[in-house]
């Protein structure tokens, strides 16, 4: 937006807050992977896999088990 001279301050603030949120999510995700593997239990939850690449649910449950 600042390239076109349209509300440049708003564009900079939106970019700053977006980068802050993305970096916080990245730090949480990397810490969750490391701590969950280190303690061999769910230390920081990240959710379950979506299973969108499996054609049927039986294949998904066999792969997870």
C-alpha positions as CSV (number, residue, x, y, z in Angstrom):
1,X,0.0,0.0,0.0
2,X,2.9,2.4,0.7
3,X,4.1,1.9,-2.9
4,X,1.0,3.6,-4.2
5,X,1.0,6.3,-1.4
6,X,-2.2,5.0,0.0
7,X,-2.2,4.9,3.8
8,X,1.5,4.0,4.3
9,X,1.4,4.1,8.1
10,X,-1.4,1.5,8.2
11,X,0.4,-0.8,5.8
12,X,3.6,-0.7,7.9
13,X,1.7,-1.4,11.1
14,X,-0.2,-4.2,9.6
15,X,3.0,-5.7,8.3
16,X,4.7,-5.4,11.7
17,X,1.9,-7.0,13.6
18,X,1.6,-9.8,11.0
19,X,5.3,-10.5,11.2
20,X,5.1,-10.5,15.0
21,X,2.3,-13.1,15.1
22,X,3.9,-15.3,12.5
23,X,7.2,-15.3,14.4
24,X,5.5,-16.1,17.7
25,X,3.7,-19.1,16.0
26,X,7.0,-20.2,14.6
27,X,8.7,-20.1,17.9
28,X,5.8,-22.0,19.5
29,X,5.8,-24.7,16.8
30,X,9.6,-25.2,17.0
31,X,9.5,-25.3,20.8
32,X,6.6,-27.8,20.8
33,X,8.4,-30.1,18.4
34,X,11.6,-30.0,20.4
35,X,10.0,-30.4,23.9
36,X,7.5,-33.0,22.8
37,X,10.3,-35.1,21.4
38,X,12.5,-34.5,24.4
39,X,10.0,-35.5,27.1
40,X,8.3,-38.1,24.9
41,X,4.8,-36.8,25.8
42,X,2.6,-33.9,24.9
43,X,4.3,-31.0,26.6
44,X,3.0,-28.3,24.3
45,X,-0.1,-29.3,22.2
46,X,0.0,-28.8,18.5
47,X,-3.2,-30.7,17.5
48,X,-3.7,-33.9,15.6
49,X,-2.9,-34.5,11.9
50,X,-5.6,-33.6,9.5
51,X,-5.3,-36.8,7.5
52,X,-6.2,-35.1,4.2
53,X,-3.9,-37.1,2.1
54,X,-5.6,-40.5,2.8
55,X,-8.4,-41.8,0.7
56,X,-10.3,-43.5,3.5
57,X,-10.3,-43.4,7.2
58,X,-9.0,-47.0,7.7
59,X,-5.7,-46.2,6.0
60,X,-5.4,-43.1,8.2
61,X,-6.0,-45.0,11.4
62,X,-3.5,-47.7,10.4
63,X,-0.8,-45.1,9.6
64,X,-1.3,-43.3,12.9
65,X,-1.4,-46.5,15.0
